[in-house]
Amino acid sequence: MFIHIFGFRWRPDATETQKESAKEAILAFRGAIPGLIEVHVGENLSPRNQGFAFAGLMTFTDKAAADAYTIHPQHQVLLDWLVPLIEPVELDFEA
């Protein structure tokens, strides 16, 4: 199993509508990305969040599936409009 964890610091110009659209787009990967087992996203409630207000966790069958997700067209469409709105952090590991 391969785990992908991410967090976003939203840039000041990110709207609530864009934030909700990001959440919906990420959840829409369910059933659409081969090898993606689970997707969980939501507000980061940690008091030590360091400004990373949004968090997510994805599990993949293996690293190859996670690598394929990175270049999957549906993921690329999201990145095209999302990347200018965030400062991201990512953590990946095999379990």
Contacts in CASP RR format, 6 or more apart in sequence:
PFRMAT RR
TARGET T0000
AUTHOR 0000-0000-0000
METHOD contacts of the structure
MODEL  1
MFIHIFGFRWRPDATETQKESAKEAILAFRGAIPGLIEVHVGENLSPRNQ
GFAFAGLMTFTDKAAADAYTIHPQHQVLLDWLVPLIEPVELDFEA
1 37 0 8 1.000
1 59 0 8 1.000
1 60 0 8 1.000
1 61 0 8 1.000
1 62 0 8 1.000
1 94 0 8 1.000
1 95 0 8 1.000
2 59 0 8 1.000
2 60 0 8 1.000
2 61 0 8 1.000
2 62 0 8 1.000
2 63 0 8 1.000
2 65 0 8 1.000
2 66 0 8 1.000
2 92 0 8 1.000
2 93 0 8 1.000
2 94 0 8 1.000
2 95 0 8 1.000
3 57 0 8 1.000
3 58 0 8 1.000
3 59 0 8 1.000
3 60 0 8 1.000
3 91 0 8 1.000
3 92 0 8 1.000
3 93 0 8 1.000
3 94 0 8 1.000
3 95 0 8 1.000
4 57 0 8 1.000
4 58 0 8 1.000
4 59 0 8 1.000
4 60 0 8 1.000
4 66 0 8 1.000
4 69 0 8 1.000
4 90 0 8 1.000
4 91 0 8 1.000
4 92 0 8 1.000
5 55 0 8 1.000
5 56 0 8 1.000
5 57 0 8 1.000
5 58 0 8 1.000
5 90 0 8 1.000
5 91 0 8 1.000
5 92 0 8 1.000
6 55 0 8 1.000
6 56 0 8 1.000
6 57 0 8 1.000
6 58 0 8 1.000
6 88 0 8 1.000
6 89 0 8 1.000
6 90 0 8 1.000
6 91 0 8 1.000
7 44 0 8 1.000
7 52 0 8 1.000
7 54 0 8 1.000
7 55 0 8 1.000
7 56 0 8 1.000
7 88 0 8 1.000
7 89 0 8 1.000
7 90 0 8 1.000
8 22 0 8 1.000
8 52 0 8 1.000
8 53 0 8 1.000
8 54 0 8 1.000
8 55 0 8 1.000
8 86 0 8 1.000
8 87 0 8 1.000
8 88 0 8 1.000
9 51 0 8 1.000
9 52 0 8 1.000
9 53 0 8 1.000
9 86 0 8 1.000
9 87 0 8 1.000
9 88 0 8 1.000
10 19 0 8 1.000
10 53 0 8 1.000
10 54 0 8 1.000
10 85 0 8 1.000
10 86 0 8 1.000
11 84 0 8 1.000
11 85 0 8 1.000
11 86 0 8 1.000
11 87 0 8 1.000
13 85 0 8 1.000
14 85 0 8 1.000
14 86 0 8 1.000
18 81 0 8 1.000
18 85 0 8 1.000
19 54 0 8 1.000
22 54 0 8 1.000
22 78 0 8 1.000
22 82 0 8 1.000
22 85 0 8 1.000
23 41 0 8 1.000
23 42 0 8 1.000
23 54 0 8 1.000
25 77 0 8 1.000
25 78 0 8 1.000
25 82 0 8 1.000
26 39 0 8 1.000
26 41 0 8 1.000
26 56 0 8 1.000
26 78 0 8 1.000
27 39 0 8 1.000
27 41 0 8 1.000
28 74 0 8 1.000
29 36 0 8 1.000
29 39 0 8 1.000
29 58 0 8 1.000
29 69 0 8 1.000
29 74 0 8 1.000
29 75 0 8 1.000
30 36 0 8 1.000
30 39 0 8 1.000
32 74 0 8 1.000
33 65 0 8 1.000
33 68 0 8 1.000
33 69 0 8 1.000
33 72 0 8 1.000
33 74 0 8 1.000
33 75 0 8 1.000
34 65 0 8 1.000
34 68 0 8 1.000
35 60 0 8 1.000
35 61 0 8 1.000
35 62 0 8 1.000
35 65 0 8 1.000
35 68 0 8 1.000
35 69 0 8 1.000
36 58 0 8 1.000
36 59 0 8 1.000
36 60 0 8 1.000
36 65 0 8 1.000
36 69 0 8 1.000
37 59 0 8 1.000
37 60 0 8 1.000
37 61 0 8 1.000
38 57 0 8 1.000
38 58 0 8 1.000
38 59 0 8 1.000
39 56 0 8 1.000
39 57 0 8 1.000
39 58 0 8 1.000
40 56 0 8 1.000
40 57 0 8 1.000
40 58 0 8 1.000
41 54 0 8 1.000
41 55 0 8 1.000
41 56 0 8 1.000
41 57 0 8 1.000
42 54 0 8 1.000
42 55 0 8 1.000
42 56 0 8 1.000
43 53 0 8 1.000
43 54 0 8 1.000
43 55 0 8 1.000
44 51 0 8 1.000
44 52 0 8 1.000
44 53 0 8 1.000
44 54 0 8 1.000
44 55 0 8 1.000
52 89 0 8 1.000
58 66 0 8 1.000
58 69 0 8 1.000
60 66 0 8 1.000
60 69 0 8 1.000
62 94 0 8 1.000
63 94 0 8 1.000
66 92 0 8 1.000
69 75 0 8 1.000
END
